[in-house]
Amino acid sequence: MTKPPTTIAGIEALEYARAFILRLHKSGGEVDSPFGAAESRLLFRKILHMMTLTVDGRLLLVELARAGEDDADAVVRTLILEFQSRGQVLPVELSGFAMDLVRGAGRVSPPAGPLPKDKFLRNLCIAFTVAAVCDRFGLKATGHSVRRRSGCAVVGQALGVINMTMSPKAVEEIWRLCGRAMPTTPGWVAALER
């Protein structure tokens, strides 16, 4: 069970985190909240589309498709159709995959269970919120003391505002994965509040 904040600063940090999360959630994306799987998958698909612009990207895309990544498979198939519909010769890196499609071979079943790409954007939003709370209130992202909670503990509790339950340990794991990509210049969050 999450302990409620006991200080004025703790209460203010929690309210700030809730408002920050609501602002991200309500700003939404193209298809859903950035905390939802649909928006995360859309971002992932856009990244895959950017990979089609280079030979190395297309090679990696084909490799991902063969490994069972369904979004990569869809992007490669679409790319092949686009080349064929324009009457263009397929690049070498795509022709082998196209031949495998004709023979009905070459694809592995995707893994079962939740996929990291479904939580990619959600995790970035959570880490961004932790960074904002820490910057605004001078908290440490992880750890705790008798008088002060960590930014991860505050955000874990604040996520309840969008009906998302997450323990401080789960938020700490997200911070461990994404925290290094967050802003670190002291006072950066003040620019968002203007």
C-alpha positions, 0 to 999 in steps of 0.5 A: 500500500502506498503511504500518503504524503505527510508534508505540504511539499509532498502533497504539492508534489503529488498534486503537481504530478497528477496535473502533469499526467492529466495534461499529457493524457488529455493532450492525447495523440493521433489515436489515443492517450500517450499512455495507451498501447495504440498510440505507442504502436503508432509511434513504433510504426512511424519509426519503422517507416523511417527505416525504409529510407536507407539500405541498412534500415530496410535490412533491419526491417526485413530481419525484424519481420522474419523474427515475427515482428508483426508491425515490421512485417506489415511495413515490409509488405507495404513497401514491396507492394509500393515498389511493385505498383510503380513497376520498380525493381525491388531492392535486393534487401527486399527481393529475398523477403518477397520470394519467401512470401511467394513460397509461403515461408520465412516468418516466425510467429510473434511472441505471446504476451504484452509487447514492450512496444505497447508500453514504449510511449507510456514509459517515456511519459512516466519518466518525463513526469518523474523528471518534471516532479524531481526538477520542480520539487528538488526530489531524488528520482529513486530512494526515500527518506523519512521526510521525503518521498522519491519522484518515482513514489510520487508518480506511482501514486499520481498515475491513479488519476488516469486509473493506472495503478503502478507501484513505486518499484515499477516506476523505478524500473521505468526510470532505470530504463528511460531516465537517462534520456530525460532533461537534466538542466535545473529549472527546465520544467519552468519552461513548460509552465509558461 
